[in-house]
Amino acid sequence: MRLSHSDEFERERAQYRFAFTCESCAHFDRRRERCRHEYPTDEHRQAYYREPRELVFCKEFELE
C-alpha cells in the first residue's frame, strides 16, 4: 500500500511509536538483512525514510 507523505503522519508516527518497517517485522531476518518471504525490502527499510517520501506499507508486515 502506498500513501503520500505528510507532516501529520510524521508527528503521529513519533507520538504513537508506529512501527511499520522491516526492522520491526517478525518476517525480517536480521542476520541476512532480508525478508523471510523473499520480498524486496528497499522501500520498507528504516533507511528509506530518512528523507520524507511516499509511504510504502508491506501487506505481510507482522509486528514482532
Phi and psi in degrees as a GROMACS rama.xvg file:
@    title "Ramachandran Plot"
@    xaxis  label "Phi"
@    yaxis  label "Psi"
@TYPE xy
-119.392  136.342  ARG-2
-135.203  153.146  LEU-3
-70.7204  143.796  SER-4
-71.4873  145.957  HIS-5
-146.434  154.654  SER-6
-64.0147  -34.1359  ASP-7
-61.2429  -43.3267  GLU-8
-60.3434  -43.6969  PHE-9
-61.1525  -41.7523  GLU-10
-63.4138  -47.2578  ARG-11
-67.9351  -36.1214  GLU-12
-60.2241  -42.6175  ARG-13
-71.2259  -45.2332  ALA-14
-61.0163  -45.3413  GLN-15
-98.4321  4.04192  TYR-16
50.5303  48.7447  ARG-17
-64.4895  124.585  PHE-18
-107.916  126.815  ALA-19
-150.712  2.91286  PHE-20
-96.3021  166.702  THR-21
-53.3057  -38.7817  CYS-22
-62.0066  -17.9118  GLU-23
-104.199  3.22802  SER-24
-95.2963  139.46  CYS-25
-66.1108  -20.397  ALA-26
-90.3726  2.10636  HIS-27
-91.8683  124.085  PHE-28
-88.5672  103.06  ASP-29
-64.7059  -36.4995  ARG-30
-62.9127  -44.8297  ARG-31
-90.3713  -12.4105  ARG-32
55.2228  48.061  GLU-33
-143.093  159.767  ARG-34
-77.2531  135.309  CYS-35
-66.7274  -18.9619  ARG-36
-91.9822  1.9857  HIS-37
68.3049  20.8312  GLU-38
-74.9134  150.308  TYR-39
-65.6215  144.817  PRO-40
-116.575  -5.29135  THR-41
-49.9495  -47.2511  ASP-42
-84.3095  0.989734  GLU-43
-114.835  -0.0829682  HIS-44
-89.4455  156.323  ARG-45
-57.5409  -39.1042  GLN-46
-59.662  -31.1124  ALA-47
-61.6377  -28.9145  TYR-48
-97.6672  14.2949  TYR-49
-63.8042  -30.6717  ARG-50
-111.3  142.215  GLU-51
-60.2371  131.076  PRO-52
-159.11  179.103  ARG-53
-56.6682  139.062  GLU-54
-86.9372  133.557  LEU-55
-125.914  116.727  VAL-56
-106.616  137.705  PHE-57
-88.098  133.123  CYS-58
-72.2236  -14.9726  LYS-59
-95.7618  1.61757  GLU-60
-58.67  132.084  PHE-61
-139.745  119.567  GLU-62
-62.3199  135.278  LEU-63
